[in-house]
Amino acid sequence: QVQLVESGGGLVQAGGSLRLSCAASGRTFYAMGWFRQAPGKEREFVAAIIWSGGHSTLYADSVKGRLTISRDNAKNTGYLQMNSLKPDDTAVYYCAARRTLGPIATMSYDYWGQGTPVTVSS
């Protein structure tokens, strides 16, 4: 089992920044991903990072250049730095962990956090 706890969400004005954290505990895993779900919409992929055996990252086109995913293995914590935020970024943000090698830009993750809300005002 992997336990994931997100933090760092909140209210920010358009153009502002937030940094989300995802503290992981339990067994090791292959990759960590960030997803978001806006009101009335399906959950979508935001970014992912290989956790074991590499450092590759992957981003959704809509966030490239504005959001940066990173990790601190010593703290077993992942981060999502969000800059130049837009009202369209308003959503509940979830981190997730995938146990084994495989696609990291899909919903095929094994463990999910409870989510942290982000609201971007115009």
mmCIF file of the C-alpha atoms, coordinates in Angstrom:
data_MODEL
# 
_entry.id   MODEL 
# 
loop_
_atom_site.group_PDB 
_atom_site.id 
_atom_site.type_symbol 
_atom_site.label_atom_id 
_atom_site.label_alt_id 
_atom_site.label_comp_id 
_atom_site.label_asym_id 
_atom_site.label_entity_id 
_atom_site.label_seq_id 
_atom_site.pdbx_PDB_ins_code 
_atom_site.Cartn_x 
_atom_site.Cartn_y 
_atom_site.Cartn_z 
_atom_site.occupancy 
_atom_site.B_iso_or_equiv 
_atom_site.pdbx_formal_charge 
_atom_site.auth_seq_id 
_atom_site.auth_comp_id 
_atom_site.auth_asym_id 
_atom_site.auth_atom_id 
_atom_site.pdbx_PDB_model_num 
ATOM 1   C CA . GLN A 1 1   ? 0.000   0.000  0.000   1.00 0.00 ? 1   GLN A CA 1 
ATOM 2   C CA . VAL A 1 2   ? 1.001   3.588  -0.628  1.00 0.00 ? 2   VAL A CA 1 
ATOM 3   C CA . GLN A 1 3   ? -0.528  6.459  1.291   1.00 0.00 ? 3   GLN A CA 1 
ATOM 4   C CA . LEU A 1 4   ? -0.611  9.876  -0.350  1.00 0.00 ? 4   LEU A CA 1 
ATOM 5   C CA . VAL A 1 5   ? -1.445  13.183 1.310   1.00 0.00 ? 5   VAL A CA 1 
ATOM 6   C CA . GLU A 1 6   ? -1.708  16.369 -0.726  1.00 0.00 ? 6   GLU A CA 1 
ATOM 7   C CA . SER A 1 7   ? -1.370  19.885 0.629   1.00 0.00 ? 7   SER A CA 1 
ATOM 8   C CA . GLY A 1 8   ? -0.802  23.414 -0.575  1.00 0.00 ? 8   GLY A CA 1 
ATOM 9   C CA . GLY A 1 9   ? -4.022  24.208 -2.366  1.00 0.00 ? 9   GLY A CA 1 
ATOM 10  C CA . GLY A 1 10  ? -5.889  27.450 -1.866  1.00 0.00 ? 10  GLY A CA 1 
ATOM 11  C CA . LEU A 1 11  ? -7.194  30.624 -3.434  1.00 0.00 ? 11  LEU A CA 1 
ATOM 12  C CA . VAL A 1 12  ? -4.936  32.666 -5.691  1.00 0.00 ? 12  VAL A CA 1 
ATOM 13  C CA . GLN A 1 13  ? -5.400  35.454 -8.193  1.00 0.00 ? 13  GLN A CA 1 
ATOM 14  C CA . ALA A 1 14  ? -4.806  34.910 -11.878 1.00 0.00 ? 14  ALA A CA 1 
ATOM 15  C CA . GLY A 1 15  ? -1.120  35.168 -12.664 1.00 0.00 ? 15  GLY A CA 1 
ATOM 16  C CA . GLY A 1 16  ? -0.162  33.980 -9.201  1.00 0.00 ? 16  GLY A CA 1 
ATOM 17  C CA . SER A 1 17  ? 1.632   30.853 -8.024  1.00 0.00 ? 17  SER A CA 1 
ATOM 18  C CA . LEU A 1 18  ? 1.061   27.897 -5.737  1.00 0.00 ? 18  LEU A CA 1 
ATOM 19  C CA . ARG A 1 19  ? 3.119   24.860 -4.840  1.00 0.00 ? 19  ARG A CA 1 
ATOM 20  C CA . LEU A 1 20  ? 1.321   21.622 -4.133  1.00 0.00 ? 20  LEU A CA 1 
ATOM 21  C CA . SER A 1 21  ? 2.959   18.865 -2.128  1.00 0.00 ? 21  SER A CA 1 
ATOM 22  C CA . CYS A 1 22  ? 2.256   15.144 -2.029  1.00 0.00 ? 22  CYS A CA 1 
ATOM 23  C CA . ALA A 1 23  ? 3.726   13.245 0.906   1.00 0.00 ? 23  ALA A CA 1 
ATOM 24  C CA . ALA A 1 24  ? 4.048   9.526  0.187   1.00 0.00 ? 24  ALA A CA 1 
ATOM 25  C CA . SER A 1 25  ? 4.460   6.669  2.644   1.00 0.00 ? 25  SER A CA 1 
ATOM 26  C CA . GLY A 1 26  ? 4.418   2.907  2.449   1.00 0.00 ? 26  GLY A CA 1 
ATOM 27  C CA . ARG A 1 27  ? 5.895   0.780  -0.293  1.00 0.00 ? 27  ARG A CA 1 
ATOM 28  C CA . THR A 1 28  ? 7.983   2.034  -3.194  1.00 0.00 ? 28  THR A CA 1 
ATOM 29  C CA . PHE A 1 29  ? 6.380   2.883  -6.510  1.00 0.00 ? 29  PHE A CA 1 
ATOM 30  C CA . TYR A 1 30  ? 7.333   3.553  -10.115 1.00 0.00 ? 30  TYR A CA 1 
ATOM 31  C CA . ALA A 1 31  ? 5.805   6.944  -10.857 1.00 0.00 ? 31  ALA A CA 1 
ATOM 32  C CA . MET A 1 32  ? 3.880   9.807  -9.299  1.00 0.00 ? 32  MET A CA 1 
ATOM 33  C CA . GLY A 1 33  ? 1.280   11.719 -11.238 1.00 0.00 ? 33  GLY A CA 1 
ATOM 34  C CA . TRP A 1 34  ? -0.808  14.812 -10.708 1.00 0.00 ? 34  TRP A CA 1 
ATOM 35  C CA . PHE A 1 35  ? -4.357  14.998 -11.984 1.00 0.00 ? 35  PHE A CA 1 
ATOM 36  C CA . ARG A 1 36  ? -7.125  17.556 -11.642 1.00 0.00 ? 36  ARG A CA 1 
ATOM 37  C CA . GLN A 1 37  ? -10.889 17.607 -11.796 1.00 0.00 ? 37  GLN A CA 1 
ATOM 38  C CA . ALA A 1 38  ? -12.796 20.804 -12.406 1.00 0.00 ? 38  ALA A CA 1 
ATOM 39  C CA . PRO A 1 39  ? -16.475 21.113 -11.448 1.00 0.00 ? 39  PRO A CA 1 
ATOM 40  C CA . GLY A 1 40  ? -18.647 19.242 -13.913 1.00 0.00 ? 40  GLY A CA 1 
ATOM 41  C CA . LYS A 1 41  ? -15.666 17.828 -15.800 1.00 0.00 ? 41  LYS A CA 1 
ATOM 42  C CA . GLU A 1 42  ? -13.808 14.542 -15.899 1.00 0.00 ? 42  GLU A CA 1 
ATOM 43  C CA . ARG A 1 43  ? -10.526 14.064 -14.094 1.00 0.00 ? 43  ARG A CA 1 
ATOM 44  C CA . GLU A 1 44  ? -7.593  14.821 -16.370 1.00 0.00 ? 44  GLU A CA 1 
ATOM 45  C CA . PHE A 1 45  ? -3.876  14.219 -16.429 1.00 0.00 ? 45  PHE A CA 1 
ATOM 46  C CA . VAL A 1 46  ? -1.631  17.161 -15.521 1.00 0.00 ? 46  VAL A CA 1 
ATOM 47  C CA . ALA A 1 47  ? 1.923   15.898 -15.037 1.00 0.00 ? 47  ALA A CA 1 
ATOM 48  C CA . ALA A 1 48  ? 3.920   12.857 -13.995 1.00 0.00 ? 48  ALA A CA 1 
ATOM 49  C CA . ILE A 1 49  ? 7.422   11.985 -12.874 1.00 0.00 ? 49  ILE A CA 1 
ATOM 50  C CA . ILE A 1 50  ? 9.281   8.717  -12.700 1.00 0.00 ? 50  ILE A CA 1 
ATOM 51  C CA . TRP A 1 51  ? 9.979   7.963  -9.049  1.00 0.00 ? 51  TRP A CA 1 
ATOM 52  C CA . SER A 1 52  ? 12.175  4.851  -9.210  1.00 0.00 ? 52  SER A CA 1 
ATOM 53  C CA . GLY A 1 53  ? 14.751  4.180  -11.891 1.00 0.00 ? 53  GLY A CA 1 
ATOM 54  C CA . GLY A 1 54  ? 14.744  7.515  -13.686 1.00 0.00 ? 54  GLY A CA 1 
ATOM 55  C CA . HIS A 1 55  ? 13.888  11.196 -13.658 1.00 0.00 ? 55  HIS A CA 1 
ATOM 56  C CA . SER A 1 56  ? 11.678  11.585 -16.713 1.00 0.00 ? 56  SER A CA 1 
ATOM 57  C CA . THR A 1 57  ? 8.744   13.949 -16.573 1.00 0.00 ? 57  THR A CA 1 
ATOM 58  C CA . LEU A 1 58  ? 5.660   14.349 -18.721 1.00 0.00 ? 58  LEU A CA 1 
ATOM 59  C CA . TYR A 1 59  ? 3.157   17.199 -18.957 1.00 0.00 ? 59  TYR A CA 1 
ATOM 60  C CA . ALA A 1 60  ? -0.243  17.858 -20.434 1.00 0.00 ? 60  ALA A CA 1 
ATOM 61  C CA . ASP A 1 61  ? -0.042  20.391 -23.258 1.00 0.00 ? 61  ASP A CA 1 
ATOM 62  C CA . SER A 1 62  ? -2.279  22.794 -21.362 1.00 0.00 ? 62  SER A CA 1 
ATOM 63  C CA . VAL A 1 63  ? 0.230   23.222 -18.526 1.00 0.00 ? 63  VAL A CA 1 
ATOM 64  C CA . LYS A 1 64  ? 3.599   23.037 -20.296 1.00 0.00 ? 64  LYS A CA 1 
ATOM 65  C CA . GLY A 1 65  ? 5.798   25.980 -19.401 1.00 0.00 ? 65  GLY A CA 1 
ATOM 66  C CA . ARG A 1 66  ? 3.670   26.944 -16.386 1.00 0.00 ? 66  ARG A CA 1 
ATOM 67  C CA . LEU A 1 67  ? 3.633   23.892 -14.121 1.00 0.00 ? 67  LEU A CA 1 
ATOM 68  C CA . THR A 1 68  ? 6.678   21.957 -12.981 1.00 0.00 ? 68  THR A CA 1 
ATOM 69  C CA . ILE A 1 69  ? 6.662   18.556 -11.323 1.00 0.00 ? 69  ILE A CA 1 
ATOM 70  C CA . SER A 1 70  ? 9.534   17.528 -9.081  1.00 0.00 ? 70  SER A CA 1 
ATOM 71  C CA . ARG A 1 71  ? 10.378  15.144 -6.292  1.00 0.00 ? 71  ARG A CA 1 
ATOM 72  C CA . ASP A 1 72  ? 12.476  14.945 -3.144  1.00 0.00 ? 72  ASP A CA 1 
ATOM 73  C CA . ASN A 1 73  ? 13.276  11.292 -2.550  1.00 0.00 ? 73  ASN A CA 1 
ATOM 74  C CA . ALA A 1 74  ? 14.831  12.007 0.828   1.00 0.00 ? 74  ALA A CA 1 
ATOM 75  C CA . LYS A 1 75  ? 11.509  13.410 2.003   1.00 0.00 ? 75  LYS A CA 1 
ATOM 76  C CA . ASN A 1 76  ? 9.464   10.995 -0.123  1.00 0.00 ? 76  ASN A CA 1 
ATOM 77  C CA . THR A 1 77  ? 7.497   13.978 -1.320  1.00 0.00 ? 77  THR A CA 1 
ATOM 78  C CA . GLY A 1 78  ? 6.439   15.141 -4.741  1.00 0.00 ? 78  GLY A CA 1 
ATOM 79  C CA . TYR A 1 79  ? 5.703   18.706 -5.739  1.00 0.00 ? 79  TYR A CA 1 
ATOM 80  C CA . LEU A 1 80  ? 3.751   20.565 -8.373  1.00 0.00 ? 80  LEU A CA 1 
ATOM 81  C CA . GLN A 1 81  ? 4.926   24.143 -8.781  1.00 0.00 ? 81  GLN A CA 1 
ATOM 82  C CA . MET A 1 82  ? 2.204   26.128 -10.508 1.00 0.00 ? 82  MET A CA 1 
ATOM 83  C CA . ASN A 1 83  ? 3.030   29.525 -11.999 1.00 0.00 ? 83  ASN A CA 1 
ATOM 84  C CA . SER A 1 84  ? 1.075   31.961 -14.179 1.00 0.00 ? 84  SER A CA 1 
ATOM 85  C CA . LEU A 1 85  ? -2.147  30.426 -12.961 1.00 0.00 ? 85  LEU A CA 1 
ATOM 86  C CA . LYS A 1 86  ? -5.348  30.950 -14.929 1.00 0.00 ? 86  LYS A CA 1 
ATOM 87  C CA . PRO A 1 87  ? -9.003  30.651 -13.903 1.00 0.00 ? 87  PRO A CA 1 
ATOM 88  C CA . ASP A 1 88  ? -9.156  27.511 -16.074 1.00 0.00 ? 88  ASP A CA 1 
ATOM 89  C CA . ASP A 1 89  ? -6.701  25.897 -13.654 1.00 0.00 ? 89  ASP A CA 1 
ATOM 90  C CA . THR A 1 90  ? -9.391  25.912 -10.952 1.00 0.00 ? 90  THR A CA 1 
ATOM 91  C CA . ALA A 1 91  ? -9.927  22.302 -9.871  1.00 0.00 ? 91  ALA A CA 1 
ATOM 92  C CA . VAL A 1 92  ? -9.313  19.744 -7.180  1.00 0.00 ? 92  VAL A CA 1 
ATOM 93  C CA . TYR A 1 93  ? -5.778  18.449 -7.664  1.00 0.00 ? 93  TYR A CA 1 
ATOM 94  C CA . TYR A 1 94  ? -4.944  14.827 -6.892  1.00 0.00 ? 94  TYR A CA 1 
ATOM 95  C CA . CYS A 1 95  ? -1.631  13.062 -6.695  1.00 0.00 ? 95  CYS A CA 1 
ATOM 96  C CA . ALA A 1 96  ? -1.408  9.393  -7.547  1.00 0.00 ? 96  ALA A CA 1 
ATOM 97  C CA . ALA A 1 97  ? 1.167   6.626  -7.479  1.00 0.00 ? 97  ALA A CA 1 
ATOM 98  C CA . ARG A 1 98  ? 1.648   3.873  -10.015 1.00 0.00 ? 98  ARG A CA 1 
ATOM 99  C CA . ARG A 1 99  ? 3.249   0.683  -8.732  1.00 0.00 ? 99  ARG A CA 1 
ATOM 100 C CA . THR A 1 100 ? 4.751   -0.755 -11.892 1.00 0.00 ? 100 THR A CA 1 
ATOM 101 C CA . LEU A 1 101 ? 6.269   0.218  -15.232 1.00 0.00 ? 101 LEU A CA 1 
ATOM 102 C CA . GLY A 1 102 ? 3.679   1.429  -17.701 1.00 0.00 ? 102 GLY A CA 1 
ATOM 103 C CA . PRO A 1 103 ? 1.946   4.490  -19.140 1.00 0.00 ? 103 PRO A CA 1 
ATOM 104 C CA . ILE A 1 104 ? 2.056   7.467  -16.812 1.00 0.00 ? 104 ILE A CA 1 
ATOM 105 C CA . ALA A 1 105 ? -0.217  9.897  -18.663 1.00 0.00 ? 105 ALA A CA 1 
ATOM 106 C CA . THR A 1 106 ? -3.353  7.841  -18.197 1.00 0.00 ? 106 THR A CA 1 
ATOM 107 C CA . MET A 1 107 ? -5.637  7.149  -15.254 1.00 0.00 ? 107 MET A CA 1 
ATOM 108 C CA . SER A 1 108 ? -3.979  3.763  -14.630 1.00 0.00 ? 108 SER A CA 1 
ATOM 109 C CA . TYR A 1 109 ? -2.596  4.582  -11.185 1.00 0.00 ? 109 TYR A CA 1 
ATOM 110 C CA . ASP A 1 110 ? -2.952  2.322  -8.188  1.00 0.00 ? 110 ASP A CA 1 
ATOM 111 C CA . TYR A 1 111 ? -3.135  4.776  -5.295  1.00 0.00 ? 111 TYR A CA 1 
ATOM 112 C CA . TRP A 1 112 ? -4.742  8.192  -4.982  1.00 0.00 ? 112 TRP A CA 1 
ATOM 113 C CA . GLY A 1 113 ? -4.668  11.011 -2.494  1.00 0.00 ? 113 GLY A CA 1 
ATOM 114 C CA . GLN A 1 114 ? -7.733  12.804 -1.188  1.00 0.00 ? 114 GLN A CA 1 
ATOM 115 C CA . GLY A 1 115 ? -7.193  15.899 -3.309  1.00 0.00 ? 115 GLY A CA 1 
ATOM 116 C CA . THR A 1 116 ? -6.495  19.543 -2.568  1.00 0.00 ? 116 THR A CA 1 
ATOM 117 C CA . PRO A 1 117 ? -8.613  22.347 -4.050  1.00 0.00 ? 117 PRO A CA 1 
ATOM 118 C CA . VAL A 1 118 ? -7.142  25.161 -6.097  1.00 0.00 ? 118 VAL A CA 1 
ATOM 119 C CA . THR A 1 119 ? -9.217  28.220 -6.990  1.00 0.00 ? 119 THR A CA 1 
ATOM 120 C CA . VAL A 1 120 ? -7.873  30.861 -9.346  1.00 0.00 ? 120 VAL A CA 1 
ATOM 121 C CA . SER A 1 121 ? -9.815  34.102 -9.365  1.00 0.00 ? 121 SER A CA 1 
ATOM 122 C CA . SER A 1 122 ? -9.887  36.444 -12.342 1.00 0.00 ? 122 SER A CA 1 
# 
